[in-house]
Amino acid sequence: MWQKALVVGVGGCLLASGCEQVLGARLSVEELAILKAQLKAEILAEIRAEQAKEKHKTFAESKKHVEKIKPTETVAIVDDNEKSAAKPVRDGKYKGHIKSESMKTYWKFDGRVAFNASYANHPTGQGYATSNIFSDLKYDAAKAGTNDRAKEFRCGAKNSRLSFSTITPVAWGEDTKDFKTRLELDLNGKSDSDEQVTNAIKPRCRHVYVSIGPLLIGQTSSLFAGSVSGMIDGIDVTSPAGDCCIRQPQIRYTYDFPDKSKKWMVAMENPETDGIDKGGGQAKKYDANRSNSLDIVPDLVSKFICKLDGMELSFAGLLRRLRIRHKDNKFSSATGYGLGAEGKFYLTELDTFTAALRVGNGAGRYICDGAISGVYVKNAGDYSKNDIDKQKSLGTVLAIQHYWNKANSIRSNLGIGFAYAALADDLKKNKVSALKHGYSVHANLVWTPVPDVLELGVEYVYGYAWMASEHHIIVNRLACGLTYMF
């Protein structure tokens, strides 16, 4: 710009000088001065116009560059030739996600690589791998009165997980909502391999769902499962007796109250009638192709969560239809229900207390993760009258967490869980291998040398189960683990 102004100025001076020489003889001094002033004004106007044009161009380019970057994001600046490159979001609601300029979707890979080792005794040999400490004791999995499993050492990477999630902002009425997807796998599935050569382990689906606004469709944790108190925060994968950690397909609706401190949720969840027969085993199939339990309506679950000063509370209700098939395509059915309450209390900056209580009549697998059946199938073997009775049950978990320093790098958890089932008299008379009541104690120490990246810990678990056979089963396990989170 200044080059053009210089040319105009020099040209103007030369023109003025020429005019003065040519017209000097004909014009007076006053007329010549007026002519020079007019020429000077024209030159200045030209310079100002060029300045304004350049300023407008610079502003437009700056505005265009700012609009490329959303105010909720802090992204890496890339060259114009790299507009399709992925850029990390470091703050805002999409923190931890990756966005490509050529895409409207934010995506994220995360998970953990975990290695656990345990030294344990358990009568079924599965105590180090099950989701609940007593969930493998039902349906005659452990013979009544046997506790002869020798102590053994086991290690593996079954607790490792991998999760892929996406967020896509979409128009939702007059607002913009986030369309979300999630797929999470772990390595805790059953394997047809052995431990002699390959130690192969199969992936297992934990969560897979889509959601937009208040609606969620897919598989994730049941609303009746712990959401406020949760499992004991530690190294061992086993949850306490009386806890509920069920994950299953569902259609869920969530309503957030205007003050954001409360929410109400309702879900239709996958049904699965769970029954035990008079011999203590799972209710049998009555032909080669059809199961004894043919469910026709989903389980209905509702939950209310509220956050108050220094605490979080939740209340849940369960309604399920239990249905058993017997001869000539006839059915016996009953309606089961369950109620649950949870609380999380922030005692100090370093201490948190959690509590959960679940009761039900026909709640079955929703209490103690399937260790207790929902119905007792009477007259098993007599196809003509296969009546059922609901079983009452109860589960509770109490736990306290303490951080040993204000940096929150070292923590301990101490918890106890209890489960109880009011078994039918026939089950107790036949002394079947069914859980009557049991409890478990969990204590651990966890060190996080690198926050949100690396954890090391050790945990001791003790479990005691009293069976309908009037025999007890004891579980002892010492577990340690290393977890790298990404």
C-alpha positions in Angstrom: 0.0 0.0 0.0 2.7 2.5 0.9 4.4 1.9 -2.4 1.4 3.0 -4.3 0.9 6.1 -2.1 4.6 7.0 -2.7 4.1 6.8 -6.4 1.0 9.0 -6.2 2.8 11.5 -4.0 5.9 11.7 -6.3 3.7 12.0 -9.3 1.6 14.7 -7.7 4.8 16.7 -6.8 6.1 16.5 -10.3 2.7 17.5 -11.7 2.5 20.4 -9.4 6.0 21.5 -10.3 5.2 21.2 -14.0 2.0 23.2 -13.6 3.9 25.9 -11.8 6.4 26.2 -14.6 3.8 26.1 -17.4 1.1 28.2 -15.8 3.2 30.3 -13.6 3.2 33.1 -16.2 -0.6 33.1 -16.5 -1.7 32.4 -12.8 -1.3 34.6 -9.8 0.5 33.4 -6.7 -2.9 33.0 -4.9 -4.4 30.9 -7.7 -1.3 28.7 -7.8 -1.5 28.1 -4.1 -5.1 27.0 -4.4 -4.2 24.6 -7.2 -1.5 23.0 -5.0 -3.9 22.6 -2.1 -6.5 20.8 -4.2 -3.8 18.5 -5.6 -2.5 17.7 -2.1 -6.1 16.9 -0.8 -6.6 14.5 -3.7 -3.4 12.7 -2.9 -4.3 12.4 0.8 -7.8 11.0 -0.1 -6.2 8.4 -2.3 -3.8 7.3 0.5 -6.7 7.1 3.0 -8.8 5.0 0.7 -6.0 2.5 0.1 -5.4 2.3 3.9 -9.1 1.6 4.6 -9.2 -1.1 1.9 -6.1 -2.9 3.3 -7.5 -2.7 6.9 -10.9 -4.3 5.8 -9.1 -7.1 4.0 -7.0 -7.9 7.1 -10.1 -7.9 9.3 -12.0 -10.3 7.0 -9.1 -12.8 6.9 -8.8 -12.7 10.7 -12.6 -13.2 11.2 -12.5 -16.2 8.8 -9.6 -17.8 10.7 -11.4 -17.3 14.1 -14.6 -18.9 12.9 -12.7 -22.1 12.1 -12.0 -22.7 15.8 -14.9 -23.2 18.1 -14.8 -21.4 21.4 -15.2 -24.7 23.4 -12.1 -26.2 21.9 -8.4 -25.7 22.0 -7.0 -27.3 18.9 -3.6 -27.7 17.3 -3.0 -25.2 14.5 -2.4 -26.9 11.2 -1.2 -25.7 7.9 -3.7 -25.0 5.1 -2.5 -28.0 3.3 -3.4 -30.2 6.3 -7.0 -29.3 6.8 -8.1 -33.0 7.1 -5.6 -33.7 9.9 -6.9 -35.0 13.2 -6.8 -32.4 16.0 -7.0 -33.1 19.8 -9.5 -31.3 21.9 -7.9 -30.3 25.2 -10.7 -28.6 27.0 -14.5 -28.0 26.9 -17.1 -30.7 26.8 -15.3 -32.7 24.1 -12.1 -32.9 26.1 -10.1 -36.0 25.4 -11.7 -36.5 21.9 -10.2 -36.1 18.5 -11.7 -34.1 15.7 -10.9 -34.0 12.0 -11.6 -30.8 10.1 -13.2 -32.9 7.4 -15.6 -34.5 9.9 -18.3 -33.4 12.2 -17.7 -36.2 14.7 -15.5 -36.2 17.8 -14.1 -39.7 18.6 -12.0 -41.2 21.3 -10.2 -44.5 22.0 -9.5 -45.2 25.7 -9.2 -48.2 28.0 -6.7 -49.9 30.2 -4.1 -52.6 30.1 -4.4 -54.5 33.4 -2.3 -57.4 34.8 -3.6 -59.1 37.9 -2.2 -61.9 40.0 -4.0 -63.7 42.9 -3.3 -66.4 45.4 -6.6 -68.0 46.4 -8.7 -70.9 47.5 -12.1 -71.4 46.1 -14.2 -74.6 45.9 -15.0 -74.1 42.2 -11.7 -72.7 41.1 -13.4 -69.7 39.6 -13.3 -67.2 42.4 -10.5 -65.1 40.9 -12.5 -64.4 37.7 -16.2 -64.1 38.5 -18.0 -60.7 38.7 -19.6 -61.5 42.1 -18.0 -63.5 44.8 -20.9 -66.0 45.1 -22.3 -65.9 41.6 -20.7 -69.2 40.6 -22.2 -71.1 43.6 -25.7 -71.5 42.1 -27.1 -74.4 40.1 -25.0 -77.0 41.7 -21.7 -75.5 40.5 -20.2 -76.2 43.8 -21.1 -79.5 45.5 -22.6 -79.0 48.9 -20.2 -79.6 51.7 -17.0 -79.5 49.5 -14.3 -77.0 50.4 -11.3 -79.0 49.2 -10.0 -76.7 46.5 -6.3 -76.3 47.1 -4.8 -72.9 47.3 -3.4 -71.9 44.0 -1.8 -69.0 42.2 -3.3 -67.4 39.0 -2.4 -64.4 36.9 -3.6 -62.9 33.7 -4.7 -59.8 31.8 -8.5 -60.5 31.8 -9.2 -57.1 33.3 -7.9 -55.2 30.3 -10.5 -53.1 28.4 -10.8 -51.2 25.2 -13.5 -48.5 24.5 -14.3 -46.6 21.4 -16.8 -43.7 21.6 -18.0 -40.9 19.3 -19.9 -37.6 19.8 -21.7 -35.9 16.9 -23.6 -32.6 17.5 -26.9 -32.8 15.6 -30.0 -30.6 15.4 -32.7 -31.6 17.9 -35.7 -29.4 17.6 -34.6 -25.9 18.3 -31.5 -27.0 20.1 -28.3 -29.0 19.3 -27.9 -32.3 21.0 -25.0 -34.8 21.1 -25.5 -38.1 19.3 -23.2 -40.5 21.1 -22.1 -44.1 20.5 -20.0 -46.4 22.7 -18.5 -49.8 22.2 -16.5 -51.3 25.1 -14.9 -54.7 25.3 -12.8 -56.5 27.9 -10.9 -59.8 27.9 -12.9 -61.5 30.6 -14.9 -63.8 28.2 -14.8 -67.6 28.3 -12.1 -69.2 26.2 -11.9 -72.7 24.6 -8.1 -72.5 25.0 -6.1 -73.8 27.9 -3.2 -72.6 30.1 -0.7 -75.1 28.8 0.3 -73.4 25.6 -1.5 -70.3 24.4 -3.4 -68.9 27.4 -5.8 -67.4 24.8 -8.6 -65.2 26.2 -11.7 -64.1 24.3 -13.1 -60.5 24.1 -16.4 -59.9 25.8 -18.9 -57.1 25.1 -19.5 -54.8 28.1 -21.2 -51.8 26.6 -22.6 -51.1 23.2 -25.2 -48.4 22.7 -26.3 -45.2 20.9 -27.8 -42.2 22.6 -29.2 -38.8 21.6 -30.5 -36.3 24.1 -32.5 -38.2 26.7 -32.8 -41.5 24.7 -30.4 -44.4 25.0 -30.7 -47.7 23.0 -28.3 -50.6 23.5 -26.5 -52.6 26.1 -25.1 -50.9 29.3 -25.5 -51.2 33.1 -29.0 -51.9 34.4 -30.7 -49.0 36.1 -31.1 -51.4 39.1 -27.3 -51.7 39.3 -25.1 -49.5 41.4 -24.7 -46.0 40.0 -24.0 -43.9 43.1 -22.3 -46.3 45.5 -20.8 -48.6 42.8 -18.4 -51.5 43.5 -15.6 -51.5 45.9 -13.0 -49.2 44.3 -10.0 -51.5 44.1 -7.9 -54.0 42.2 -9.9 -57.3 42.4 -12.7 -57.6 39.8 -15.1 -59.3 42.2 -17.9 -57.3 43.6 -19.2 -57.8 47.1 -22.0 -60.1 48.1 -25.3 -58.3 47.8 -24.1 -56.0 45.0 -25.7 -55.7 41.6 -23.5 -55.2 38.5 -25.8 -56.4 35.7 -25.3 -55.1 32.1 -28.0 -55.9 29.5 -29.8 -54.5 26.4 -32.3 -51.8 27.1 -34.2 -48.8 25.9 -33.8 -45.9 28.4 -35.2 -42.4 28.8 -33.6 -39.8 31.1 -35.2 -36.6 32.3 -32.8 -34.0 33.7 -34.5 -31.5 36.0 -33.8 -27.8 35.3 -31.5 -27.3 38.3 -29.3 -30.2 37.0 -29.1 -31.6 40.6 -31.7 -34.3 40.0 -32.5 -36.8 37.2 -35.2 -39.4 36.7 -34.7 -42.5 34.4 -36.9 -45.3 33.2 -35.9 -48.3 31.1 -37.3 -51.4 29.4 -34.6 -54.0 30.0 -33.9 -57.5 28.6 -35.9 -60.1 30.6 -34.5 -63.4 31.7 -36.5 -65.6 34.1 -34.2 -67.4 36.6 -35.5 -70.4 38.4 -34.2 -73.2 40.6 -35.7 -76.7 40.8 -36.1 -79.0 43.8 -32.8 -80.6 43.1 -30.9 -77.4 43.3 -30.2 -77.1 39.6 -31.4 -74.6 37.0 -34.9 -75.3 35.8 -34.4 -77.7 32.9 -35.4 -77.5 29.3 -38.4 -79.6 28.5 -37.5 -80.3 24.9 -34.5 -80.1 22.6 -35.3 -76.7 21.0 -37.1 -74.5 23.4 -36.1 -73.1 26.8 -38.2 -73.4 29.9 -38.3 -69.6 30.3 -40.0 -67.8 27.4 -40.3 -64.2 28.4 -42.8 -62.0 26.7 -42.5 -58.6 28.3 -39.4 -56.6 29.2 -38.3 -55.9 32.8 -39.2 -52.4 33.8 -36.8 -50.4 35.9 -36.9 -46.8 37.1 -34.4 -44.7 39.1 -34.3 -41.3 40.7 -30.9 -39.6 41.5 -30.4 -36.4 43.4 -27.4 -34.5 44.6 -27.6 -32.7 47.9 -25.1 -30.8 50.0 -22.4 -33.3 50.8 -24.2 -36.4 49.5 -25.7 -38.2 46.5 -28.8 -40.4 46.8 -30.6 -42.7 44.4 -33.8 -44.8 44.6 -34.7 -47.6 42.2 -37.7 -49.8 41.5 -37.9 -53.0 39.5 -40.9 -54.9 38.0 -40.5 -58.2 36.1 -42.7 -60.9 34.8 -41.4 -64.4 35.6 -42.6 -67.2 33.3 -41.8 -70.9 33.2 -43.0 -73.3 30.4 -44.2 -76.8 31.1 -46.1 -79.5 29.3 -48.4 -78.9 26.3 -47.1 -75.3 25.9 -48.6 -74.2 29.2 -47.0 -71.7 31.5 -46.7 -70.8 35.1 -46.0 -67.1 35.7 -45.6 -64.7 38.6 -44.8 -61.0 39.0 -41.6 -60.1 40.8 -40.4 -56.8 42.1 -37.5 -55.1 43.8 -36.6 -51.9 45.5 -33.2 -50.3 45.9 -31.6 -47.3 47.6 -28.0 -46.0 47.5 -26.2 -43.2 49.1 -22.7 -41.6 48.8 -21.7 -39.3 51.6 -18.6 -37.0 51.5 -17.5 -37.1 55.2 -14.3 -35.0 54.8 -12.0 -34.0 51.9 -10.3 -37.4 52.2 -13.1 -39.7 53.3 -16.2 -41.0 51.5 -18.9 -43.4 52.8 -21.2 -45.4 50.5 -24.2 -47.7 51.2 -26.6 -49.7 49.1 -29.6 -51.8 50.0 -31.7 -53.9 47.6 -34.7 -56.1 48.6 -37.2 -58.0 46.5 -39.7 -60.8 46.0 -38.8 -62.5 42.8 -35.9 -60.0 42.1 -33.6 -63.0 41.7 -30.6 -62.2 39.5 -30.8 -58.5 40.4 -29.5 -59.2 43.9 -26.0 -60.7 44.2 -25.6 -61.0 40.4 -27.5 -64.2 39.9 -26.3 -66.1 43.0 -30.0 -66.1 44.1 -32.8 -67.3 41.8 -36.0 -65.4 41.3 -38.4 -68.4 41.5 -38.5 -71.9 42.9 -39.9 -74.4 40.3 -42.1 -76.9 42.2 -42.9 -80.4 41.0 -39.9 -80.4 38.6 -40.2 -83.5 36.4 -44.0 -83.5 36.5 -44.7 -81.6 33.2 -48.4 -81.3 34.0 -48.1 -79.0 37.0 -45.0 -77.0 37.1 -46.0 -74.3 39.5 -43.6 -71.7 40.7 -43.0 -69.7 43.9 -41.2 -66.4 44.1 -38.2 -66.2 46.4 -37.6 -63.2 48.7 -34.1 -61.9 48.9 -31.9 -59.0 50.2 -28.5 -57.6 49.5 -26.6 -54.8 51.1 -23.1 -53.2 50.7 -21.3 -50.8 53.0 -17.9 -49.2 52.2 -15.6 -46.4 53.2 -12.8 -44.9 51.1 -9.9 -43.0 52.6 -7.2 -41.0 50.8 -3.9 -41.0 52.7 -2.7 -37.7 51.3 -4.2 -34.5 49.7 -2.6 -35.3 46.4 -5.0 -38.3 46.3 -2.2 -40.6 45.1 -2.8 -43.2 47.8 -6.2 -44.6 48.8 -7.7 -47.5 50.8 -11.1 -49.0 50.7 -12.8 -51.2 53.3 -16.2 -52.7 52.5 -18.6 -55.5 53.4 -21.4 -57.1 51.5 -24.2 -59.3 52.6 -26.8 -61.4 50.7 -29.8 -63.4 52.0 -32.3 -65.6 50.3 -35.5 -67.0 51.9 -35.4 -70.4 50.2 -38.4 -72.7 49.9 -38.7 -75.4 52.5 -38.3 -78.1 49.8 -34.9 -76.7 48.9 -33.7 -76.8 52.5 -35.3 -80.3 53.1 -33.5 -81.6 50.0 -30.2 -79.9 51.2 -29.4 -78.6 47.7 -26.4 -76.5 46.8 -28.2 -73.1 46.9 -27.0 -70.0 48.7 -29.0 -69.2 51.9 -26.9 -66.3 53.0 -23.3 -65.1 52.8 -21.1 -62.1 53.3 -17.8 -60.8 52.0 -15.1 -58.4 53.3 -12.8 -56.4 50.9 -9.8 -54.4 52.0 -7.2 -52.8 49.7 -4.4 -50.3 49.2 -4.1 -48.5 45.9 -1.2 -46.3 44.8 -1.4 -44.0 41.8 2.1 -42.8 41.0 1.0 -41.2 37.7 -2.5 -39.7 38.0 -5.0 -41.1 35.5 -2.3 -43.2 33.9 -0.8 -45.8 36.3 -2.1 -47.7 39.3 -0.6 -50.3 41.5 -2.5 -52.1 44.3 -3.1 -55.0 46.6 -6.4 -56.3 47.9 -7.6 -59.0 50.3 -11.0 -60.6 49.9 -12.7 -63.0 52.3 -16.1 -64.6 51.6 -18.3 -66.9 53.6 -21.4 -68.7 52.2 -23.9 -70.9 54.1 -25.7 -73.2 51.7 -29.1 -74.9 52.0 -27.2 -78.1 52.4 -26.1 -76.8 55.8 -22.5 -76.7 54.7 -20.4 -73.6 54.4 -18.0 -72.5 51.7 -15.1 -70.1 52.4 -13.2 -68.0 49.9 -9.8 -66.4 50.6 -8.0 -64.4 48.0 -5.1 -62.1 48.0 -4.9 -60.1 44.7 -2.5 -57.6 43.3 -2.5 -55.7 40.1 -0.9 -53.2 37.8 -3.2 -51.0 35.6 -2.1 -48.6 32.8 -4.9 -46.3 31.7 -5.0 -44.5 28.4 
